[in-house]
Every structure is written in C-alpha cells, then in structure tokens.
Amino acid sequence: MVQALCRLKESASQTAGPYVHIGLTPNFAGIAGVYDRDLGTAMVNDNTRGERIRVNIRVIDGAGSPLNDALVEIWQADAAGIYNSPSDLRGSADPNFTGWGRLPTDMTTGECMFETIKPGRVPFFDGRKMAPHLTVWIIARGINIGLHTRMYFSDEETANAEDPVLMRIEQRERVSTLVAPRDGDIYKFDIHLQGINETVFFDI
Amino acid sequence: MTNSRFPANRTPEIGAFFQRDRNWHPPAFTPAYKTSVLRSPRRPLLSLDNTLSELTGPVFGHNILGELDNDLIHNFAGPGESAIGPRILVYGRLLDERGIGVAGALLEVWQANAGGRYRHKKETYLAPLDPNFGGCGRTITGEDGSYCFRTIQPGPYPWPNGPNDWRPAHIHFSIFGHGFAQRLITQMYFEGDPMIWRCPIVRTINNRRAIEGLTAALDMEATIPMDARAYKFDIVLRGRRSTLFENRIEGN
C-alpha cells in the first residue's frame, strides 16, 4: 500500500435544461424584481477603451436549426490584452470593461448579440502571442456538459496564421469554424454542434 | 467586478487545472436523453493545456447581491407572504479536487416549485404556479468555500422524452470558480428519492459514484427545529497544479 492522494472528483455535469433562463437570466424569463438586472448583459460603458464591436452568435443543431433555448457566455481580454481577473498577474485590466458577457439566444431567431470591444493579444503559455479571441461557452437543453470553444476575428489574418492554438488543429479546413467573418462592426459567429461544419470544441 | 475575494496577503493561484475526467462526466451523445442526439458534437475535442484565457475568469463582488438573493422562500413573495412547500436549507462547501475551499465564487440556482412547475413560458405542466415563488437564487461562497440558501423542496415532474419520464426533485446549480475552465453546471438531487435512478438525464452519467456525488444528504443536525430541514450538498470544481518549481516564461 502507498499513501492515499486524497483527491476529490469534480462534480459531474448535468444539462442546464430548458429552464436555464430562470436561474441565469430571470429578467429575460419574465421573473422581475428578484435581481436588478441580468448578470452579463452589459460588458462595456462609455469609458471602455478599445474598438467597439458587436458579436452575433447562433448555435445550430445537427438538423440545421438555430437553438432558441441556448445560453452563451463569452470571456475575453481587454483592449490591451489583460483579463479582468485576479488570476491575471500581468497588470490591471480596464476597470470599465468586465470581460465577461452572458446572453440567452432569442426564442424566435436563435440569435444573441454581444456589445463588446475587440480584445488585445494574450500570450500563450510559452510566451508566443495568441491572436485576439473570445472564449465561448455554450449550455442548453440536450447539452450534457458545457461546450467550450473560441471565436477568432476574420480581419486578423496575420495573427490568426501564427496563433498557437489554431496551429494545433490538424484538419486545416476546420480552422475556419472558429473564425467569425466581419460585416461592418458586427462579427457573425455560427456555432455548428454537428455535421460537416462542426465547430472545433475544446477540452481545455 | 472587484478583487475583494482575494485578501491582500494572498496571491491568487495561477497553475493549470487538472485535466477533466471525461469518463466521469456524461458524454455528449446520450440517445436515451433524446434532445442530446442533435445537440452533441461528434468530433474529438481539441485538447491542450490551459492558457491565460482559461486560467482567468470573472469575479463577482458581494455588491451584486441583494438581501434576499439566497432566500427563495421570500425573494419573489409578496409582502408578508412566503412560498408554499417543504421548507429546507441547502448548505455545503465549494471545494476543488484538492479539497481546498473555493472562496468568493458565485453560485446561481434555479428550480421548480413544490408542485414541480417552473415559472417559464415554455413550461406546459398542469401543476399550478405558486404566486409567491419565482425559482431563482444566488450567493457567493465564503472564505472557506461555504454557502447556504433557503428554499422549498421542489416537486418531481413529467417531461417529454419517453412516454412516461419523470425528473426526480432537483435544484440546478451554476458555478463559477477562479478560472473559466472551472465553469460548471450541474443538478442537486435529494437523498432517498426513488426517481433518481429512473431518470434518463441522471443516467447520462455512467458512474454510480458520480451520481451519488450529486445527491444531497439529509442533515438533521443542521435543521432549524419547527422551521426547516437541511440538506448538505458539497460541490467540487477542478483542482489546479501547484506552480512550485515550475518555470514560467517572463510576462506569462
């Protein structure tokens, strides 16, 4: 016998189910008066530094239908590439930028639209710079464990080409599933859960 | 957001998180839970070590919390009113896989009312709404990872999957850790509920111990006599590697 490591096991994930809005966006669900506002709906204010952008996200199932009951969270660095988190020891992030957003997809169109700023570049663990990106996390009825992916920007071709995470994707044609095309100030990011265009999801 | 969760004399940990045990969690594709069939990725996940994008995560200060946020019996009720149902306390600790309490973490919960009915426009169950029950609550863990909230025990309810599938009584939990890679959604079940082992959603988990780990224990010592029974529910997030002796690149 040897000494026990005494590790615990992570609590097993369970689906967020169809009524996730009650807990995470109660005002959107029509439950007024419990919380002032739904958390994560405002990432920026008038003083936030950086280029204002909008990000339109849809989550599309294996039959080609956008999910109208999904919930999407994004997490990103500020314009200087610093995260608004105590775990980022490189400096202070823009105090006028939360870095985190959360929205339900529309019950009719299946879209959600984040108002944010374009993030700066953040170093990979070996010091190389990653291209600007958003971390995206998706939960919904029928999704047993939250799906983790990234959105990159179509107008960052040079940075994307040297991004150490994108470089890890063996099937090169799948890189494009993580790059959102730009139209004016809107980036449109369609996340495909299945099929020939299945988005690259991360175990990270 | 503030740094109030970390006292000035404590440096936040920045080591990478332990690898997730994907055999312990439910797989994405679980045909007995029909909705998963078209919503499950089929290609292998891209595995890589954490970067700053996953090691960091949002922080929520206590300033977001209202006085009744962790009291579901009263936070939607009219003046002098309270929600109908068996009154319970749910308490426990948020730990990581090393057994260390996770301080300052936001927990959000939601649930059906005592009749098994959710307050939601897509809900079609014939059980009535309780005018004094909204069904959402939240709290932030203390220095040792402890948390507590007050609610009513939710009812079981039927759902469209098989012709006669019922959910066991449960409370949904959304949990933030210190890094976004720890983000987790799960459900709490109640000790002794015979519906647990019949439920296709519970059974997406292939491991009996993992299911038992989501089942809260009745704790008579923590009850409030003549008021509310208590259930203990500890939650575990991914642990993280120590950075002792680990070389880190300048600026990383």
Chai-1 contact restraints between the chains, C-beta under 6 A:
chainA,res_idxA,chainB,res_idxB,connection_type,confidence,min_distance_angstrom,max_distance_angstrom,comment,restraint_id
A,R7,B,E97,contact,1.0,0.0,6.0,A-B,restraint_1
A,L8,B,E97,contact,1.0,0.0,6.0,A-B,restraint_2
A,L8,B,G99,contact,1.0,0.0,6.0,A-B,restraint_3
A,L8,B,V236,contact,1.0,0.0,6.0,A-B,restraint_4
A,K9,B,W24,contact,1.0,0.0,6.0,A-B,restraint_5
A,E10,B,E97,contact,1.0,0.0,6.0,A-B,restraint_6
A,E10,B,V236,contact,1.0,0.0,6.0,A-B,restraint_7
A,E10,B,R238,contact,1.0,0.0,6.0,A-B,restraint_8
A,S11,B,T186,contact,1.0,0.0,6.0,A-B,restraint_9
A,S11,B,I235,contact,1.0,0.0,6.0,A-B,restraint_10
A,S11,B,V236,contact,1.0,0.0,6.0,A-B,restraint_11
A,A12,B,W24,contact,1.0,0.0,6.0,A-B,restraint_12
A,A12,B,H25,contact,1.0,0.0,6.0,A-B,restraint_13
A,A12,B,I205,contact,1.0,0.0,6.0,A-B,restraint_14
A,A12,B,A210,contact,1.0,0.0,6.0,A-B,restraint_15
A,S13,B,H25,contact,1.0,0.0,6.0,A-B,restraint_16
A,S13,B,T186,contact,1.0,0.0,6.0,A-B,restraint_17
A,Q14,B,T186,contact,1.0,0.0,6.0,A-B,restraint_18
A,Q14,B,Q187,contact,1.0,0.0,6.0,A-B,restraint_19
A,A16,B,I185,contact,1.0,0.0,6.0,A-B,restraint_20
A,P18,B,K122,contact,1.0,0.0,6.0,A-B,restraint_21
A,Y19,B,Y118,contact,1.0,0.0,6.0,A-B,restraint_22
A,Y19,B,H120,contact,1.0,0.0,6.0,A-B,restraint_23
A,I22,B,W110,contact,1.0,0.0,6.0,A-B,restraint_24
A,I22,B,H120,contact,1.0,0.0,6.0,A-B,restraint_25
A,I22,B,G135,contact,1.0,0.0,6.0,A-B,restraint_26
A,I22,B,C136,contact,1.0,0.0,6.0,A-B,restraint_27
A,G23,B,E108,contact,1.0,0.0,6.0,A-B,restraint_28
A,G23,B,W110,contact,1.0,0.0,6.0,A-B,restraint_29
A,G23,B,C136,contact,1.0,0.0,6.0,A-B,restraint_30
A,G23,B,H172,contact,1.0,0.0,6.0,A-B,restraint_31
A,L24,B,E108,contact,1.0,0.0,6.0,A-B,restraint_32
A,L24,B,S174,contact,1.0,0.0,6.0,A-B,restraint_33
A,P26,B,C136,contact,1.0,0.0,6.0,A-B,restraint_34
A,A29,B,H120,contact,1.0,0.0,6.0,A-B,restraint_35
A,I31,B,R119,contact,1.0,0.0,6.0,A-B,restraint_36
A,I31,B,G134,contact,1.0,0.0,6.0,A-B,restraint_37
A,V34,B,N75,contact,1.0,0.0,6.0,A-B,restraint_38
A,V34,B,F76,contact,1.0,0.0,6.0,A-B,restraint_39
A,V34,B,G134,contact,1.0,0.0,6.0,A-B,restraint_40
A,V34,B,C136,contact,1.0,0.0,6.0,A-B,restraint_41
A,D61,B,L38,contact,1.0,0.0,6.0,A-B,restraint_42
A,D61,B,R39,contact,1.0,0.0,6.0,A-B,restraint_43
A,G62,B,L38,contact,1.0,0.0,6.0,A-B,restraint_44
A,A63,B,L38,contact,1.0,0.0,6.0,A-B,restraint_45
A,W75,B,F180,contact,1.0,0.0,6.0,A-B,restraint_46
A,Y83,B,T56,contact,1.0,0.0,6.0,A-B,restraint_47
A,N84,B,M1,contact,1.0,0.0,6.0,A-B,restraint_48
A,S85,B,T56,contact,1.0,0.0,6.0,A-B,restraint_49
A,S85,B,G57,contact,1.0,0.0,6.0,A-B,restraint_50
A,P86,B,N3,contact,1.0,0.0,6.0,A-B,restraint_51
A,P86,B,F6,contact,1.0,0.0,6.0,A-B,restraint_52
A,P86,B,P12,contact,1.0,0.0,6.0,A-B,restraint_53
A,S87,B,P12,contact,1.0,0.0,6.0,A-B,restraint_54
A,S87,B,I14,contact,1.0,0.0,6.0,A-B,restraint_55
A,S87,B,L55,contact,1.0,0.0,6.0,A-B,restraint_56
A,S87,B,T56,contact,1.0,0.0,6.0,A-B,restraint_57
A,S87,B,H178,contact,1.0,0.0,6.0,A-B,restraint_58
A,S87,B,G179,contact,1.0,0.0,6.0,A-B,restraint_59
A,D88,B,T56,contact,1.0,0.0,6.0,A-B,restraint_60
A,T98,B,M1,contact,1.0,0.0,6.0,A-B,restraint_61
A,W100,B,P58,contact,1.0,0.0,6.0,A-B,restraint_62
A,V122,B,L52,contact,1.0,0.0,6.0,A-B,restraint_63
A,P123,B,N252,contact,1.0,0.0,6.0,A-B,restraint_64
A,F124,B,T51,contact,1.0,0.0,6.0,A-B,restraint_65
A,F125,B,T51,contact,1.0,0.0,6.0,A-B,restraint_66
A,G127,B,I249,contact,1.0,0.0,6.0,A-B,restraint_67
A,G127,B,N252,contact,1.0,0.0,6.0,A-B,restraint_68
A,T135,B,S53,contact,1.0,0.0,6.0,A-B,restraint_69
A,T135,B,F180,contact,1.0,0.0,6.0,A-B,restraint_70
A,W137,B,R183,contact,1.0,0.0,6.0,A-B,restraint_71
A,I139,B,I185,contact,1.0,0.0,6.0,A-B,restraint_72
A,R141,B,T35,contact,1.0,0.0,6.0,A-B,restraint_73
A,G142,B,T35,contact,1.0,0.0,6.0,A-B,restraint_74
A,G142,B,S36,contact,1.0,0.0,6.0,A-B,restraint_75
A,G142,B,R39,contact,1.0,0.0,6.0,A-B,restraint_76
A,I143,B,R39,contact,1.0,0.0,6.0,A-B,restraint_77
A,N144,B,P26,contact,1.0,0.0,6.0,A-B,restraint_78
A,N144,B,A28,contact,1.0,0.0,6.0,A-B,restraint_79
A,N144,B,T204,contact,1.0,0.0,6.0,A-B,restraint_80
A,I145,B,H25,contact,1.0,0.0,6.0,A-B,restraint_81
A,G146,B,I185,contact,1.0,0.0,6.0,A-B,restraint_82
A,R168,B,L48,contact,1.0,0.0,6.0,A-B,restraint_83
A,L193,B,R39,contact,1.0,0.0,6.0,A-B,restraint_84
A,L193,B,P41,contact,1.0,0.0,6.0,A-B,restraint_85
A,Q194,B,R42,contact,1.0,0.0,6.0,A-B,restraint_86
A,E198,B,R43,contact,1.0,0.0,6.0,A-B,restraint_87
A,V200,B,L46,contact,1.0,0.0,6.0,A-B,restraint_88
A,F201,B,P41,contact,1.0,0.0,6.0,A-B,restraint_89
A,F201,B,L45,contact,1.0,0.0,6.0,A-B,restraint_90
A,F202,B,L46,contact,1.0,0.0,6.0,A-B,restraint_91
A,D203,B,L45,contact,1.0,0.0,6.0,A-B,restraint_92
A,D203,B,S47,contact,1.0,0.0,6.0,A-B,restraint_93
A,I204,B,L48,contact,1.0,0.0,6.0,A-B,restraint_94
A,I204,B,E54,contact,1.0,0.0,6.0,A-B,restraint_95
